[in-house]
Amino acid sequence: MEDLERLCQEMLRYLKGEQVDFSWCKVDLSHFTDFERDVLEQTRHIPYGHMITYGELAAYIGRKGASKAVGSALSKNPYPIIIPCHRVVSSKGMGGFCGSKDPENLLVKRKLLEFEGVKL
């Protein structure tokens, strides 16, 4: 219960515009493949207010050229914000968010990045 209370407090701080690091938060990634876990864990290290491309993330995990597979793994992210997949974009645009390229989802992604001070 302490973790849930802390998460709620930290989420409120985030929504107030404070830089929050959610890396302390335990997440269950046991049902993912090793590759998917690597992608999701590496995504947790992208700092507030920064963004990288799917290709850069693939290179960080030693899988250069696997940008589409990285995007596929991120589309399964069960913990948006905690695992900040909104900070990963396509080299040609926004990419997707929460498993969709729907304009409404992409607007949320764009707003999260802008909220964090990323210049698009």
C-alpha positions in Angstrom: 0.0 0.0 0.0 2.9 2.4 0.7 4.0 2.0 -2.9 0.6 2.8 -4.2 0.4 5.9 -2.0 3.8 7.0 -3.2 2.9 6.4 -6.8 -0.2 8.5 -6.4 1.8 11.3 -4.8 4.5 11.1 -7.5 1.9 11.1 -10.3 0.3 14.2 -8.9 3.7 15.9 -8.8 4.2 14.9 -12.4 0.9 16.3 -13.4 1.8 19.6 -11.6 4.8 19.8 -14.0 7.5 18.6 -11.6 10.3 16.3 -12.9 9.6 12.9 -11.5 11.6 9.8 -11.7 9.4 6.7 -11.6 12.4 4.2 -11.8 11.7 3.2 -8.2 8.3 1.9 -9.1 8.2 -1.9 -9.4 6.6 -3.2 -12.6 5.8 -6.7 -13.6 7.3 -7.5 -17.0 7.5 -11.2 -16.5 5.1 -12.0 -19.3 7.2 -10.2 -22.0 9.9 -11.7 -24.1 13.5 -10.9 -23.3 13.7 -8.4 -26.1 10.4 -6.7 -25.0 11.7 -6.5 -21.4 15.0 -4.9 -22.7 13.1 -2.3 -24.6 10.8 -1.4 -21.8 13.5 -1.3 -19.2 15.8 0.9 -21.4 12.8 3.2 -22.0 12.6 3.8 -18.2 16.1 5.4 -18.4 15.0 8.2 -20.9 15.1 11.4 -18.8 12.2 13.7 -18.3 12.1 16.3 -21.1 14.1 14.2 -23.6 13.1 12.1 -26.5 14.9 9.5 -28.7 14.0 7.6 -31.8 13.0 4.0 -32.1 16.3 3.4 -33.9 18.3 5.0 -31.1 16.6 2.9 -28.6 17.3 -0.2 -30.6 21.0 0.7 -30.7 21.0 1.3 -27.0 19.9 -2.3 -26.4 22.4 -3.7 -28.9 19.8 -4.3 -31.6 20.7 -1.7 -34.3 18.2 -1.9 -37.1 15.4 -3.2 -35.0 13.4 0.0 -34.8 10.1 -1.6 -35.9 10.5 -4.3 -33.3 11.2 -1.7 -30.7 8.0 0.1 -31.7 6.1 -3.1 -31.5 7.4 -3.8 -28.0 6.5 -0.3 -26.9 3.0 -0.7 -28.2 2.5 -3.3 -25.5 3.6 -1.0 -22.7 1.2 -1.6 -19.8 2.6 1.3 -17.7 2.5 4.6 -19.7 4.2 7.5 -17.9 6.0 5.0 -15.5 7.6 3.5 -18.6 7.7 6.7 -20.6 7.2 5.4 -24.1 5.9 8.8 -25.1 9.6 9.8 -25.2 10.3 7.5 -28.1 9.4 8.8 -31.6 9.9 7.8 -35.2 12.7 9.4 -37.2 10.0 10.6 -39.5 7.4 11.8 -37.0 5.6 10.9 -33.8 5.3 7.1 -34.4 2.5 5.6 -32.3 1.3 5.8 -28.7 -0.3 3.1 -26.6 -0.4 0.7 -29.5 -2.1 3.1 -31.9 -1.4 5.8 -34.5 -4.9 7.1 -34.0 -4.8 11.0 -34.0 -6.2 11.2 -30.5 -3.5 9.0 -29.1 -0.8 10.9 -31.0 -2.2 14.1 -29.6 -1.8 12.7 -26.1 1.8 11.8 -26.9 2.5 15.2 -28.3 0.9 16.9 -25.3 3.0 14.8 -22.9 6.2 15.7 -24.7 5.2 19.4 -24.8 4.3 19.2 -21.1 7.8 18.0 -20.4 9.2 20.9 -22.3 10.3 19.0 -25.4 10.5 21.2 -28.5 8.8 19.4 -31.4 
